[in-house]
Amino acid sequence: MKKTKRQKKIGKVMREFKEGVLKSGSGSKVKSPKQAMAIALSEAESTRKMADGGAVCRPTGQGYRLSRKPEGMA
């Protein structure tokens, strides 16, 4: 049975968790299996979106707001 990219990504992240090297976004080590699974699913979802040709996330934040022209300008 051939594994999909999503399955490979989940396997890789869970392997990192078992080895004790998986870190959260804040930089601290992940100790909970539930948190590790959430990270794995999130990364797998972003992998799927990139494979479909879409963006990984919505354009938000300070840079996005500054790059847009005010409504009154043409």
Secondary structure, DSSP 8 states (H G I E B T S, - for coil): ----HHHHHHHHHHHHHHHT--B-TTS-B---HHHHHHHHHHHHHHHHHHHTT--SS---SHHHHHHS--TT--
